[in-house]
Every structure is written in structure tokens, then in C-alpha cells.
Amino acid sequence: MSGVLLHALVEKIPSAELLVAEGLDRGLASEIPVTDVVHDSRSVSPGALFCCVTGARHDGHDHAAEAIERGAVAILVERMLDVDAPQIRVPDTRAAMAPAAAACFGNPSDSITVVGITGTNGKTTTTWLLRAILEHAGCPTEVLGTLSGARTTPESPDIQRQLAQWRDGGVNVVAMEVSSHALSLHRVDSTKFSIAVFTNLSRDHLDFHDSMESYFGAKARLFEPDRAERAIVNLDSPYGRLLADTVSVPVDGFTLDEVADVRLEASGSTFLWRGNRVTLAIGGEFNVSNALAAAHVASALGITDEVIAAGLSVPIVIPGRFELVDGGQSFAVVVDFAHTPDGLTQLLAAADALVSTDPSGKRGRVVVVFGCGGDRDRSKRSAMGEAAADLADVVIVTADNSRSESTDVIIESIMSGIERSSARRATEVMVEPDRRAAIARAVSLASEGDVVIIAGKGHETTQTIGDVVEPFDDRIVAAEELTRIEGRS
């Protein structure tokens, strides 16, 4: 499946210089077969090139000797090390790692169609909907993203290795989530994208990017002509319109104006697109937009409108994306990954459209449970609090993955946004740091016609508080608390 001689690998890496220890024959070293490229010394197997990546917490150069002991036949370095192995010296190991991996695995993106999807929200849903369409059309498709690994977009060797495995296994298309971190940190360098998709852009990751302009600039790199052949862009987004005006690859734009006769329900939505009825099994108007992104990609790949509509109508559950928890209760409970101000705003707007009114004219309520993750963009916390106060009737602020930060401090930041709300709708605001207790309170308060939103963690199955990682799945906890309520009734 993979492998290349060391000298051929060096030729593929810009500014690379092959160095050998004294007494090691340079000619023989050049002919060493390299069968893998890795960046974690614990994952080294015989025949691997070990990449000494300098990170925020660890320096791979410190683990070179361990990698060689495990069987690494050469190392990629930024500085010469005192080890008895060929070394490829480059200015930036992270940047050089991508072309090295692509060369080792035979440039897999040259042989299969790779679709890259970027944006603040909607990446996961769009990839899954695209796979549903293409598989309905008989096209073997895989997804690489948030639900398939620890990172939204893996490191470059992991990407290239996985693409090669899928190529060799007969996969035709890969739908890949591409994060701004991945674009900034060279993870998708040397990956050829047949189509690049832009869903939207809103405030997030400002702990990593200095500004929204920097964040947008990172996303826009996916649409450079040396990366992507064409673009599919959401023109309902101001940043999408800016992108469409500035990129130099062909652009196909889409907007919600394309759909008609839209009917939104908790269990999904129906609408007309290009004269075809679509029954989408995932709720929220924002997911209609994600469906349009997937539809336009499929159309660009030659799938007919009728087949696209049928593919979008295939029953699908996308973990933690407007996922219903049904315990037979008289109100809706929705778990969603929304963890940004715009994501929460759109989610609560979708919930508001779903509340019902009883015969007496009493309207249901939107009840939201959410928190914010620690060690992440702190600037969005108060904005999320303000959005919750503006758009929900009952707000319960709780813990998310607090990590090394104090849960109380995070909640205090959220509460500052709630307190400054100028269009406050919330009549009840509660603080319950225990997330299970917060979910229990939400479902206990809810009655017929209400919509309970549990936001922030979505598909995640653990919760991290300090150094402790414990099992926690919002969907399971909500179902358990609904059962407990039923048992008391």
C-alpha cells in the first residue's frame, strides 16, 4: 500500500537536506525503504520515518532516540541530532511532514475524489449528508471528521494513511471536514481537493486566531487554486459572499432562496428543491442550508437532482446533531453540538419554531441547558449567555468540559452575558454546575408543547473536569432522566 526509498522521499520535501552520521554510508542510506510516516514516537513501527514536530507542550526531537529504538529508519528534524540514523533536515518539520506522508503513501488524493468542507458550523452534518446522497447513488464514500477521531482534521500522516487505505479499498469519494487549525498547521498540505465547500463563519477559536480576519484568512486557504479545483459557497453568509468575490477558482453559490414549501418539525423538515420533494430527517433551518451544500457538491460530481433529493431523504441520525431523545414524553428534547454564539443562536431559533400552542392559547417554552468548555476561546462565553437569554424562556447554565479551568469562573463569564441581555426573553435563569442535575431539572420543568435544548457536547461520550475524564453522554443522561420522571408519574 505504501513505501518509498529515502532519497525519493527527500526529493518530494521542499528545502530538505539529507544528513547522515559519520561512518554511515550516504549512498546506502539513500536507498533505505520508508514504509510509514509518523509523528508520535509511541506509534513507530519498523520502517517508519519519524517526524520531530515541535508543539506547544512537547518537542518531538526529544523523542527521536526512542523512535529509532522502535524501528524508525530515518528522522525528520529541524536541527541535527546526535543519533545514529539518517536525518532529513528542514526549516519546519510540521510543514514538511505533509509532502513526506503524501509521497510515502503514493499521493492518494490524486486517485480519489476528496471534498473538503470548512466553516464554523455545519461541517459534520454536511459531510454525512453528502455521504448519504452518494451512497444512495451507488458511489462508495467515506467521511473523515469530528465523529471519526480525536481531532476534526487529523495530522497529515494520519490523513494520507487513511486516504491510501480507502483508495486501496475501493472508495471513490472522501468527504473531509477541514478545520482552521488544520489549514494553519499544514495538516491538509499535499491533499488535492476536487471540491472545497464553505458553510459559514462566526465567532470561534479566537484563542488560536488573533481576530475574525485571521480566522477567515485561515479558512480561505482551502480555496487557493493549488489546493482546490472548484468551490461551493454559502452565499447567505456574509463571509461566504466575501469569499466568492475573492477566490480564483470557479465558484458555485447556494442560498436558502433555492428551496420552497419548507415545513420544519422536531423530527426533520420537508422542502422542495429544483422541483423535487426532500424529506430531511434532521431538524432546524440551518440544516436545510447544510443539505443544500451537500446537494450542490453531489450535483457537481454528476449526480442527478432526483437522486440527490432521494439521497437527502434517506433516514439518517447524525450523532449529536439536532438529535432527538424520545422517551415518549409530550415535549421535544434535542441534543446538539452547538458550542458557538452563532450555533446556539441558530439552534434556539430552530427550537422556537417548534414549540406548540395548546387549545387555550398557551404557547410552549424553549428550555436550554448549556455551558462552555475550558481552555478554549473565552471571548465567546458571554456572547453565548446573551444569546440564551435573548432566545430561550428558561436558561440553565451548567458545566461543559471545564478541563483545567474553574467551572465557577466559566459560569460567571456566561452569566455576565445573560445579565447584559438587552432583548431578554428568559423569565427563569438557573445555575446548576452538575450537568446531570441540570439536565434533570430541564426535563422536570418541561411540559407539553415545550422544547428542551441540551447544547454544547452533542456526540461526546465523556466529560472532563480538571484531570478527571468520566463517561457522560447528554443523550444517555437525558433518556435516563426522562425515564426517572416517567417512573415518578
C-alpha positions, -999 to +999 in steps of 0.1 A: +000+000+000+028+024+008+066+029+007+092+049-010+130+050-009+145+076+013+162+096-015+129+097-034+112+109-003+137+137+003+132+149-033+095+155-026+101+177+005+109+214-002+142+226+012+150+191+025+187+181+032+197+145+038+222+142+066+240+111+078+261+104+109+298+100+105+306+065+092+272+059+078+273+053+040+253+081+024+245+061-007+232+031+012+212+054+035+195+069+004+182+035-006+165+028+027+128+019+022+104+041+042+071+023+048+053+048+071+054+084+083+046+091+120+047+120+144+042+101+177+071+080+189+048+056+205+033+047+171+066+040+154+070+006+137+100-007+118+105+011+085+089+044+096+101+080+091+097+097+125+088+134+123+102+155+152+074+180+154+078+209+178+045+215+196+031+237+223+038+211+250+062+186+236+092+187+212+095+156+190+132+160+189+133+148+225+118+115+214+139+107+184+161+082+202+130+063+214+116+063+178+149+048+165+148+021+192+113+012+180+125+008+144+124+043+128+148+041+098+152+079+095+140+111+112+127+144+100+143+172+120+147+210+122+181+206+139+208+180+137+206+154+165+233+131+179+216+098+168+228+070+146+202+074+118+198+093+086+182+127+092+162+149+068+167+185+080+141+210+070+131+246+082+097+234+095+090+197+103+053+202+105+052+217+071+075+191+056+056+162+072+026+166+048+045+161+015+066+134+031+034+115+040+018+121+007+048+107-011+051+077+012+015+067+006+015+073-031-003+107-032-038+091-026-058+123-033-046+120-069-066+088-072-098+095-053-122+125-051-116+144-019-142+170-009-131+194+018-157+211+039-149+241+061-168+266+082-176+273+118-207+252+119-222+225+097-191+207+087-201+173+102-237+174+091-227+184+055-202+155+052-227+130+065-255+142+042-231+141+012-222+105+020-259+097+023-265+111-012-235+095-028-241+061-013-277+062-024-263+069-059-241+038-056-208+057-050-186+043-022-180+072+001-162+077+034-162+106+059-132+120+078-140+144+106-152+152+141-171+119+146-142+097+134-113+108+156-099+130+184-095+159+160-118+175+135-090+171+110-061+146+118-024+153+114-011+150+078+004+114+081-029+101+095-048+118+067-026+104+040-025+069+055-063+068+058-068+081+023-045+055+010-063+027+028-097+039+014-082+042-021-069+007-019-103-004-005-123+009-035-136+041-020-144+067-047-151+099-026-140+111+007-159+140+025-134+156+048-140+182+075-113+208+073-107+230+104-090+263+105-064+247+128-057+221+101-052+248+074-029+269+097-009+239+109-003+223+074-023+192+081-040+192+047-010+203+027-004+179-002-040+169-003-057+176-035-094+187-031-116+183-061-142+205-044-139+229-014-171+238+005-177+269+027-207+266+051-205+298+072-182+317+096-189+331+130-170+338+162-150+308+174-113+298+180-102+333+188-079+317+214-059+304+184-066+331+158-059+367+167-091+381+150-120+372+128-100+384+099-072+359+107-098+332+113-114+339+079-080+340+063-072+306+076-105+292+062-099+309+028-066+289+023-087+259+014-099+277-017-065+285-031-060+271-066-031+249-056-054+231-031-089+231-047-102+228-082-136+245-075-157+259-047-192+255-033-201+285-012-230+295+011-240+330-002-263+335+028-232+341+049-215+375+046-182+358+047-193+334+020-201+363-003-167+378+005-150+345-003-169+341-035-157+376-046-121+369-038-112+333-047-097+325-081-113+290-085-147+285-101-175+292-076-210+277-073-230+296-047-262+284-029-288+302-007-320+292+011-339+310-016-335+278-037-360+259-015-397+263-013-426+250+007-404+245+038-420+227+067-400+224+099-406+198+126-385+184+155-381+152+136-369+169+105-380+191+076-395+189+042-389+212+013-389+215-025-355+218-043-353+220-080-388+206-082-381+176-061-395+169-026-369+164+001-377+149+034-348+156+056-345+135+088-327+162+108-344+193+121-336+230+120-335+255+091-297+257+094-296+220+084-316+228+053-286+250+044-262+221+051-284+199+029-281+224+001-243+224+005-243+186+001-267+188-028-245+212-047-214+191-042-233+160-054-246+179-084-210+190-092-200+153-091-226+144-117-255+131-095-289+139-109-313+162-090-338+134-085-312+111-070-299+139-048-333+145-034-338+108-027-305+106-010-312+135+013-345+118+022-328+086+034-335+083+072-303+093+090-292+101+125-261+122+128-248+118+164-253+149+184-266+170+155-302+180+163-306+146+177-339+138+193-342+120+226-376+103+226-388+087+258-425+090+249-427+124+266-451+152+255-423+177+247-392+176+225-357+170+238-329+179+214-292+173+219-269+193+197-232+201+194-238+239+192-209+255+211-205+289+195-227+320+198-240+317+163-245+280+166-265+284+198-285+313+182-295+292+152-303+262+174-326+282+197-343+299+167-350+264+154-364+254+187-386+284+189-402+274+156-411+240+170-429+250+202-466+244+201-497+262+214-524+244+233-561+250+227-563+277+254-536+297+235-508+290+259-475+287+240-448+263+248-414+273+261-378+269+249-357+255+278-319+254+272-291+237+291-256+247+282-221+255+294-188+264+278-156+244+275-125+254+294-091+260+279-108+273+247-119+306+233-130+326+264-144+355+244-174+336+232-188+327+267-207+359+275-220+361+239-235+326+243-251+337+276-266+367+259-279+346+230-295+322+255-312+350+275-325+366+243-339+334+227-349+310+254-376+311+281-357+291+306-319+291+308-300+266+329-262+273+329-240+243+337-206+227+332-193+216+299-157+202+296-141+226+321-107+210+317-081+229+337-103+260+343-127+265+372-163+257+363-175+285+385-153+310+366-166+298+333-202+301+345-195+336+358-185+346+323-216+332+308-238+349+334-222+383+325-237+379+290-271+369+304-271+400+326-263+424+298-290+410+275-309+439+261-337+418+245-341+394+273-368+368+268-357+344+296-381+346+326-361+320+345-323+317+348-307+290+369-272+279+376-265+242+382-229+232+378-237+195+379-246+187+343-267+157+351-286+177+377-291+205+351-305+181+325-327+165+351-341+199+361-347+209+325-368+178+317-386+180+350-396+216+342-408+209+307-444+203+298-464+196+267-455+218+238-421+228+252-387+222+235-357+213+257-323+220+241-292+204+256-263+221+238-226+221+236-214+185+238-235+167+212-219+134+203-193+134+231-193+105+255-171+119+282-168+150+304-135+164+315-134+183+348-098+191+359-078+160+352-107+137+356-124+122+325-156+105+332-183+089+310-210+114+301-233+114+271-260+140+270-283+117+250-280+088+275-284+111+305-314+128+291-330+094+283-323+082+319-338+114+334-369+111+312-373+075+324-369+086+360-396+113+356-419+087+340-413+064+369-424+091+394-455+100+375 
